[in-house]
């Protein structure tokens, strides 16, 4: 083993010396020759499998996959060599802070559209050490050219698929994908519309990386796409409700990223006056909160919120200071002193903070409510009124917010996401059956215990009649959670916008297509029928773990093409179905919400149909409840 490693190191050193003169196409032959020489020695089967692939037409991609079986040192070396040689002549652009080198790629779709990728771009200083729990700090300029070839570290979180810790606090990176770059010689600048994606994940997990959010479809439709990381969990949303830790660090990270886009996106061919922010779930609630926050004013010109708004009952923390002390007790810090708690939390390794937060989420206990039921321990919070504050009023008191085009919607069976919680916590159904009060939205809860019981009984009777909350009646629970967590707050928002004096249009959709590209159902192994929370993203983004070799005559292909065109039309014009679009495959008109009494929406199934008033029977029930029992402002 030592002999072949030494030989590979010599070959690598020689390659690095001649990188600038080595055409990328030569790489496969060079590595193949090196591997052929190594095969005369006693080497591993893994290395033979590697060498057998590097000279194929797609050898580099397969070789890198097979490096998983090669010792880590060899893998790192060959990865570095491949990157260096593939992008030796990669595009270089100049930002406000310094120069970046990217690479030219082609989309993984049938069109194989060329585009440019710049990954792992730092947009703020690392928020660790003394900067933990503080707002992001602006970058310092650098000299020379920095590689923007690989995605940066993700923010610390518990990886959803395997329940393992992942990430690093030095995580404030973004990625830019663009179909065209400016030409400084000719003066050409494409000035393309920009779409900035804010990922979901309960404000606790996820990243903007291409594992889930491949840019291929959207970039292929002619927009510049930006994805970003922001701080998560306690590191991003801990609040002591004071000047030292007011909260919303993750949202302030997003603001910093939007400022970076404003100041630098034209160097990537984007138009800083046509920026649309879009997100899903917690990312959608973030998008809507940006519409309400003075800190984000002027940084975007359109907004898309998929399955989440600021009025969602899971989008705002209740008693965040008490939750911070609960985290301390979970870590063995039993104190009543804010200063002492903060000192301990600043000194605690991020992995321990993440794991303690996960334990809090998994143990509802006496504080059982809607947020704990769906495991959301650290959330956006109302802050003291300070110069760097993001949110100083409740969302309800801040509406309608920025007067920009707004597109929002929900999935028909959002509540299927509850299956993930049930997998981790099987007792949840029994608890809900015994403590049904937990599903009541907070604005309906009263001081009067008898009245609360009446409200609870009415909701239970409407959805379950006299049946228990168990697996036999799971569809009723799916409808209930869809309505409480997503549909009702979304509809309240668009009704308010329809009745307001906003001049910008509002568009509403209902996504009900249960197809092969349903993202979350495939990731989580959910087989129950229906369009689950997050499923629409599989039709907008390229997710390589799903087979995208779709027949162009398939319904999935048609739904994806039309959704991509409508989302990018909205970014380009503020209208998903603009009146003049000679290349459009969209043959219908998406009507905006014009009033509050009857709400227009686009029903997305295998077809696209304009309708009025979604889930009318269920919504009429909730309207009656709120009219009779909601606490008055």
C-alpha positions in Angstrom: 0.0 0.0 0.0 2.8 2.4 0.9 4.5 1.8 -2.5 1.5 2.7 -4.6 0.7 5.7 -2.5 4.3 7.0 -2.9 4.0 6.4 -6.7 0.7 8.2 -6.9 2.1 11.1 -4.9 5.0 11.4 -7.4 2.6 11.4 -10.3 0.5 14.0 -8.6 3.4 16.3 -7.9 4.4 16.1 -11.6 0.9 16.9 -12.7 0.6 19.9 -10.4 3.9 21.3 -11.8 2.4 21.2 -15.3 -1.2 22.0 -14.6 -1.3 25.3 -16.5 -0.1 23.6 -19.7 -2.2 20.4 -19.4 -5.5 20.4 -21.4 -8.4 19.0 -19.3 -9.1 16.3 -21.9 -5.6 14.9 -21.2 -6.4 14.2 -17.6 -8.0 10.8 -18.2 -5.0 9.5 -20.2 -2.5 10.7 -17.6 -4.3 9.1 -14.7 -4.9 6.0 -16.7 -1.2 5.7 -17.6 -0.2 6.3 -13.9 -2.7 3.6 -12.9 -1.4 1.2 -15.5 2.1 1.5 -14.1 0.8 1.0 -10.6 -1.0 -2.2 -11.6 2.4 -3.8 -12.0 2.7 -3.5 -8.2 0.6 -5.2 -5.6 -2.4 -2.8 -5.4 -5.9 -2.9 -4.1 -8.9 -4.0 -6.1 -10.4 -0.6 -5.5 -7.5 1.1 -7.3 -7.9 -1.3 -10.2 -11.5 -0.4 -10.5 -10.6 3.2 -10.5 -8.0 2.8 -13.2 -10.4 0.9 -15.4 -12.8 3.8 -15.6 -10.6 6.9 -16.0 -10.1 6.5 -19.7 -13.8 6.1 -20.6 -15.7 8.9 -22.2 -17.3 9.8 -18.9 -14.4 8.5 -16.9 -13.8 11.4 -14.6 -17.3 11.4 -13.2 -17.3 7.6 -12.5 -13.7 7.6 -11.3 -14.5 10.2 -8.7 -17.5 8.1 -7.5 -15.3 5.0 -7.2 -12.8 7.0 -5.1 -15.1 6.2 -2.2 -13.4 2.8 -2.0 -9.9 4.3 -2.2 -8.1 5.5 1.0 -9.0 9.1 2.0 -5.6 10.6 1.3 -5.7 9.3 -2.3 -9.3 10.5 -2.7 -8.5 14.0 -1.6 -5.5 14.2 -3.8 -7.2 13.1 -7.0 -10.2 15.3 -6.3 -7.9 18.3 -6.0 -6.1 17.3 -9.2 -9.4 17.0 -11.1 -10.6 20.3 -9.9 -7.3 22.0 -10.7 -7.2 20.7 -14.2 -10.8 21.0 -15.2 -10.9 24.6 -14.3 -7.4 25.8 -15.0 -8.9 28.1 -17.6 -12.2 28.6 -15.7 -14.1 31.9 -15.8 -12.9 34.6 -13.5 -15.1 37.5 -12.3 -14.4 40.4 -10.0 -16.7 41.1 -7.0 -16.7 44.0 -4.6 -14.5 41.9 -2.3 -12.1 40.2 -4.8 -11.8 37.9 -7.8 -13.4 34.5 -8.0 -12.8 31.5 -10.4 -15.7 29.3 -11.3 -16.2 26.6 -13.9 -18.3 26.2 -17.0 -20.8 23.3 -17.0 -23.8 22.0 -18.9 -27.2 21.3 -17.3 -28.1 17.7 -16.6 -31.3 18.0 -18.5 -32.0 16.9 -22.1 -31.3 20.4 -23.3 -27.8 20.4 -21.9 -27.7 24.2 -21.7 -24.2 25.6 -20.9 -24.0 27.7 -17.7 -21.4 29.0 -15.2 -21.1 27.8 -11.6 -19.5 29.7 -8.7 -19.8 27.8 -5.5 -18.7 28.3 -1.9 -18.6 32.1 -2.0 -18.2 33.5 1.5 -20.7 36.4 2.1 -19.9 37.2 5.7 -17.2 36.5 8.3 -17.3 33.1 10.1 -19.9 33.5 12.9 -18.0 31.5 15.6 -16.1 32.5 18.7 -17.1 35.9 19.9 -19.4 36.3 16.9 -21.6 33.3 17.9 -25.2 34.5 18.5 -24.4 37.9 17.0 -25.5 39.5 13.7 -23.2 38.6 10.7 -20.2 40.7 10.1 -19.3 42.0 6.7 -16.4 40.5 4.7 -13.0 42.0 4.3 -11.7 42.3 0.7 -8.9 39.9 -0.5 -6.2 40.0 -3.1 -5.6 37.4 -5.8 -8.1 34.9 -7.2 -10.1 32.7 -4.9 -11.5 29.4 -6.3 -15.3 29.1 -6.2 -15.3 25.5 -7.3 -16.8 23.6 -4.4 -19.7 24.2 -2.0 -18.7 25.6 1.4 -19.4 23.9 4.7 -23.1 23.6 5.7 -24.3 25.2 9.0 -24.4 22.8 12.0 -27.5 20.7 12.1 -28.8 17.2 12.4 -28.8 15.6 9.0 -32.4 14.7 8.2 -31.9 11.4 6.4 -29.5 9.7 8.8 -30.0 11.7 12.1 -26.3 12.5 12.3 -24.5 15.7 13.2 -23.2 17.6 10.2 -21.7 21.0 9.5 -19.3 23.7 10.7 -20.0 27.2 12.2 -17.9 28.7 9.4 -20.8 28.2 7.0 -22.0 31.5 5.6 -21.5 30.7 2.0 -23.6 31.1 -1.1 -23.6 29.6 -4.7 -24.2 31.5 -7.9 -25.3 29.8 -11.2 -25.7 31.8 -14.3 -26.4 31.1 -18.0 -24.3 34.1 -19.2 -21.5 36.3 -18.0 -20.7 39.9 -18.9 -18.1 40.6 -21.5 -15.8 43.4 -20.4 -14.3 43.8 -23.9 -17.5 44.3 -25.8 -19.4 45.8 -22.9 -22.1 43.2 -23.1 -24.1 42.5 -19.9 -27.0 40.1 -20.0 -28.8 41.7 -17.0 -30.8 38.6 -16.3 -33.5 38.2 -13.6 -32.2 36.8 -10.3 -33.8 34.2 -8.1 -32.4 33.8 -4.6 -33.4 30.5 -2.9 -33.9 30.3 0.8 -34.0 26.7 1.9 -36.5 25.2 4.3 -35.9 22.7 7.1 -37.9 23.9 10.2 -35.2 26.6 10.8 -33.1 23.7 12.1 -31.8 21.6 9.2 -30.7 21.9 5.6 -28.5 24.0 3.3 -28.6 25.6 -0.1 -26.4 23.0 -1.7 -27.1 21.2 -4.9 -27.8 17.9 -3.3 -31.4 18.9 -3.1 -31.5 22.2 -5.1 -29.7 21.5 -8.4 -30.0 24.7 -10.5 -30.3 22.9 -13.9 -34.0 23.6 -14.7 -34.1 27.2 -13.5 -30.8 28.3 -15.0 -31.8 26.5 -18.2 -34.9 28.8 -18.3 -32.7 31.9 -18.4 -32.3 33.3 -14.8 -29.4 33.7 -12.5 -29.9 31.5 -9.4 -28.4 32.0 -6.0 -28.6 29.6 -3.1 -27.3 30.2 0.4 -26.7 28.8 3.9 -27.8 30.6 7.0 -27.4 29.7 10.7 -29.9 27.1 12.0 -31.3 25.9 15.3 -30.1 27.6 18.5 -27.0 29.0 16.6 -29.4 30.9 14.3 -32.5 31.5 16.3 -31.7 31.5 20.1 -33.2 34.6 21.7 -32.7 36.0 25.2 -35.0 38.9 24.3 -32.3 41.4 25.2 -29.7 43.6 23.5 -27.0 41.0 23.8 -28.9 38.1 22.0 -32.1 39.5 20.5 -32.4 36.6 18.1 -33.0 36.1 14.4 -29.3 35.6 13.5 -30.3 33.3 10.7 -32.6 35.9 9.2 -30.0 38.5 9.5 -27.6 36.1 7.6 -30.1 36.1 4.8 -30.2 39.9 4.8 -26.4 40.0 4.5 -26.6 37.5 1.6 -29.2 39.7 -0.1 -26.9 42.7 0.3 -24.1 40.7 -1.3 -26.4 39.9 -4.2 -27.3 43.6 -4.5 -23.7 44.6 -4.6 -22.2 41.9 -6.7 -24.7 40.0 -8.9 -24.2 42.2 -12.0 -20.7 40.7 -12.2 -22.4 37.3 -12.8 -24.8 38.6 -15.5 -27.6 39.4 -13.1 -29.8 42.4 -12.7 -29.7 43.8 -9.2 -33.1 45.6 -9.9 -34.9 42.3 -10.6 -34.2 40.1 -7.6 -36.9 37.6 -6.6 -36.5 35.7 -3.3 -38.2 32.3 -3.1 -38.3 29.6 -0.5 -40.2 26.6 0.8 -41.5 25.8 4.3 -39.2 27.7 6.8 -37.7 29.3 3.7 -41.1 30.5 2.6 -41.8 31.9 6.1 -38.4 33.6 5.9 -39.4 35.1 2.5 -42.6 36.5 3.9 -40.8 37.8 7.0 -38.4 39.7 4.6 -41.5 41.3 3.1 -42.4 42.6 6.6 -38.9 43.6 7.8 -37.5 47.1 7.4 -34.0 45.5 7.3 -34.8 43.8 4.0 -36.4 46.8 2.3 -35.2 47.4 -1.3 -33.2 44.2 -1.4 -35.7 42.3 -3.6 -38.5 43.0 -6.1 -40.6 39.8 -6.0 -41.3 37.0 -3.5 -42.4 33.4 -3.8 -43.4 31.5 -0.6 -44.1 27.8 -1.1 -45.9 26.2 1.9 -45.3 28.8 4.5 -46.0 32.4 5.5 -45.2 34.6 8.4 -48.7 33.9 9.9 -48.1 30.2 10.0 -48.5 29.0 13.7 -45.0 27.4 13.6 -43.2 30.5 12.2 -42.8 32.6 15.3 -41.3 31.7 18.7 -43.5 31.8 21.9 -41.5 32.6 25.0 -38.0 32.3 23.3 -36.1 33.3 26.5 -37.6 30.4 28.4 -36.6 28.1 25.6 -33.0 29.3 25.8 -32.9 28.4 29.5 -34.5 25.0 28.7 -31.6 24.5 26.3 -29.2 25.4 29.1 -30.8 22.9 31.5 -30.6 20.2 28.8 -26.8 20.9 28.6 -26.5 20.7 32.4 -26.5 24.5 32.9 -29.0 25.2 35.7 -28.9 29.0 36.2 -31.2 32.0 36.4 -28.5 34.3 35.2 -28.7 35.4 31.5 -25.0 36.3 31.5 -24.0 33.0 33.0 -26.2 31.1 30.5 -24.8 33.0 27.6 -21.2 32.4 28.7 -21.8 28.6 28.9 -23.6 28.5 25.5 -20.9 30.5 23.8 -18.3 28.0 25.1 -20.3 24.8 24.3 -19.2 23.0 21.1 -21.7 23.4 18.3 -22.3 19.6 18.0 -23.5 19.5 21.7 -25.8 22.5 21.0 -27.3 20.8 18.0 -27.9 17.5 19.8 -29.4 19.2 22.9 -31.7 21.1 20.6 -32.8 17.8 19.0 -33.6 16.3 22.4 -35.7 19.4 23.2 -37.6 18.9 20.0 -38.3 15.2 20.8 -39.6 15.7 24.3 -42.8 17.8 24.3 -43.6 17.3 28.0 -45.6 19.9 29.8 -45.0 22.6 27.1 -46.7 20.5 24.5 -48.2 22.7 21.7 -48.3 23.0 18.0 -44.6 23.9 17.7 -43.4 21.1 19.9 -45.7 18.6 18.2 -43.9 19.2 14.9 -40.5 19.6 16.6 -39.7 23.3 16.1 -37.7 24.4 19.2 -35.9 27.6 17.8 -37.7 30.0 15.6 -37.8 33.6 14.5 -38.7 36.0 17.4 -39.9 39.5 18.0 -36.9 41.5 19.0 -36.3 44.6 21.1 -36.3 47.8 19.0 -32.5 48.1 18.2 -30.6 49.5 15.2 -29.8 46.0 13.9 -33.3 44.5 14.6 -35.0 42.4 12.0 -38.5 42.0 13.5 -39.8 44.3 16.2 -43.5 43.8 15.7 -45.5 40.5 15.3 -46.1 39.6 11.7 -49.8 40.2 12.1 -49.2 43.7 13.1 -46.6 44.2 10.3 -48.8 43.1 7.3 -49.1 43.8 4.4 -45.4 44.7 4.2 -43.4 45.3 1.0 -45.6 46.1 -2.1 -43.9 43.6 -4.5 -45.4 40.8 -6.6 -46.2 37.8 -4.4 -46.7 34.2 -5.3 -47.7 31.7 -2.7 -49.4 28.4 -2.3 -49.7 25.0 -0.5 -49.6 21.3 -1.3 -52.9 19.4 -1.0 -51.7 16.9 1.6 -49.0 19.0 3.4 -49.8 17.0 6.6 -48.1 13.9 5.2 -44.9 15.4 6.6 -46.2 14.4 10.0 -45.2 10.8 9.1 -41.6 11.8 9.6 -42.4 12.9 13.2 -44.4 9.7 13.7 -41.4 7.6 12.6 -39.2 9.2 15.3 -41.9 9.5 18.0 -44.6 6.7 17.6 -46.4 7.8 20.7 -47.5 11.1 19.1 -50.9 9.7 17.9 -51.7 8.5 21.4 -50.7 11.9 22.8 -52.8 13.8 20.3 -55.8 11.6 21.0 -55.5 12.3 24.7 -54.4 16.0 24.4 -56.2 17.2 21.4 -55.9 20.8 22.6 -52.3 20.7 21.2 -53.7 21.1 17.6 -55.5 24.3 18.4 -53.9 27.4 16.8 -52.6 29.8 19.5 -54.8 32.7 18.5 -57.9 30.6 19.3 -56.7 29.6 22.8 -58.4 31.5 25.6 -57.8 32.1 29.3 -61.1 30.2 30.0 -60.4 26.5 30.3 -64.1 25.6 29.6 -64.1 27.6 26.4 -60.8 26.1 25.2 -62.4 22.6 25.7 -65.4 23.7 23.7 -63.1 24.9 20.8 -61.2 21.6 21.0 -64.3 19.5 20.9 -65.7 21.4 17.9 -62.5 20.9 15.9 -62.3 17.2 16.8 -65.9 16.6 15.9 -65.4 18.3 12.5 -62.4 16.2 11.5 -62.9 13.0 13.4 -66.5 12.9 14.4 -66.5 10.2 17.2 -63.5 8.4 15.9 -60.1 8.2 17.7 -56.9 9.8 16.5 -55.1 6.8 15.2 -53.6 5.2 12.0 -57.1 4.1 10.8 -58.1 7.8 10.6 -54.8 9.2 9.4 -56.3 11.0 6.4 -58.4 13.2 8.8 -55.2 14.1 10.7 -53.5 14.9 7.4 -56.3 17.3 6.5 -56.3 18.9 9.9 -52.5 19.6 9.9 -52.7 20.8 6.3 -55.3 23.3 7.2 -53.9 24.5 10.6 -50.2 24.7 9.6 -50.4 25.8 6.0 -53.7 26.4 4.2 -55.5 28.6 6.7 -52.6 31.1 7.4 -51.8 31.2 3.6 -55.4 32.0 2.7 -55.6 34.6 5.5 -52.6 36.3 4.0 -53.8 36.4 0.4 -57.2 37.5 1.4 -55.7 40.4 3.4 -53.5 41.3 0.3 -56.6 41.1 -1.9 -58.4 43.6 0.3 -55.5 45.9 0.8 -54.3 48.9 -1.2 -51.4 47.0 -2.6 -50.7 47.8 -6.2 -48.6 44.6 -6.9 -50.4 41.3 -7.8 -50.8 38.3 -5.5 -51.0 34.7 -7.0 -52.1 31.6 -5.2 -51.6 27.9 -6.2 -52.7 24.5 -4.9 -50.2 21.8 -5.8 -52.0 18.4 -5.9 -49.9 16.3 -8.3 -48.8 13.1 -6.8 -46.1 12.2 -9.4 -42.7 10.5 -9.6 -40.8 13.6 -8.8 -42.4 14.2 -5.4 -39.3 15.1 -3.5 -40.0 14.6 0.2 -42.1 11.5 -0.3 -39.2 9.8 -2.1 -36.6 11.0 0.4 -38.6 9.9 3.4 -40.1 6.7 2.0 -43.7 7.8 2.4 -46.0 5.7 0.3 -49.3 7.2 1.4 -51.1 8.9 -1.6 -51.1 12.7 -1.9 -48.9 15.7 -2.6 -46.7 15.9 0.5 -45.0 18.9 2.0 -42.0 19.7 -0.2 -43.1 17.5 -3.1 -43.4 20.5 -5.5 -39.6 21.1 -5.3 -38.9 18.0 -7.3 -40.5 19.8 -10.3 -38.4 23.0 -9.9 -35.0 21.6 -8.9 -32.7 18.9 -10.2 -32.4 16.3 -7.5 -29.9 13.7 -8.7 -31.1 10.9 -6.4 -34.4 10.7 -8.4 -34.3 9.3 -11.9 -34.7 12.3 -14.2 -34.6 10.3 -17.4 -38.2 11.1 -18.0 -40.1 10.5 -21.2 -40.8 14.0 -22.7 -44.4 12.9 -23.1 -44.8 12.1 -19.4 -47.1 14.1 -17.2 -44.2 14.7 -14.8 -42.1 16.2 -17.6 -45.0 18.5 -18.6 -45.7 19.6 -15.0 -42.1 20.4 -14.4 -41.6 22.4 -17.6 -44.7 24.5 -17.0 -43.9 25.1 -13.3 -40.3 26.1 -14.2 -41.6 28.5 -16.9 -44.1 30.1 -14.6 -41.7 30.6 -11.7 -39.1 32.1 -13.9 -41.7 34.2 -15.8 -42.7 35.6 -12.4 -39.0 36.4 -11.6 -38.6 38.1 -15.0 -41.9 40.0 -15.2 -43.8 39.8 -11.9 -46.4 37.7 -13.7 -46.2 33.9 -14.0 -48.3 33.9 -17.3 -47.4 37.2 -18.9 -49.6 38.3 -21.8 -46.8 38.2 -24.5 -44.6 35.1 -24.4 -44.1 33.7 -27.9 -42.0 30.7 -26.7 -44.4 29.8 -23.9 -45.6 26.2 -23.4 -48.1 27.6 -20.9 -51.5 27.8 -22.6 -53.6 29.2 -19.7 -53.9 32.4 -17.7 -53.1 32.4 -13.9 -55.5 34.9 -12.5 -54.3 37.0 -9.5 -56.2 37.4 -6.2 -58.4 40.4 -6.8 -60.6 40.4 -3.7 -60.9 38.8 -0.3 -64.4 37.3 -0.6 -63.6 34.8 -3.4 -60.0 33.8 -3.9 -58.7 32.9 -7.4 -56.1 30.1 -7.5 -54.3 27.8 -9.9 -54.9 24.1 -9.3 -51.9 22.1 -10.3 -52.6 18.4 -10.8 -51.7 16.6 -14.0 -53.4 19.7 -15.5 -53.4 23.4 -14.7 -56.9 24.7 -13.9 -58.0 28.1 -12.7 -60.4 27.8 -9.8 -61.9 29.8 -6.9 -61.9 29.2 -3.1 -59.7 26.1 -2.3 -61.0 23.4 0.1 -64.1 25.5 0.6 -65.9 23.3 3.2 -62.9 23.2 5.5 -62.1 26.8 5.1 -65.7 27.8 5.8 -65.4 25.9 9.1 -62.2 27.7 10.1 -63.7 31.1 9.1 -66.6 30.4 11.5 -64.2 29.4 14.3 -62.1 32.5 13.9 -65.1 34.8 13.7 -66.5 33.4 16.9 -63.4 32.5 19.0 -60.3 34.3 17.8 -58.7 36.7 20.2 -59.2 40.3 19.0 -56.1 42.4 18.3 
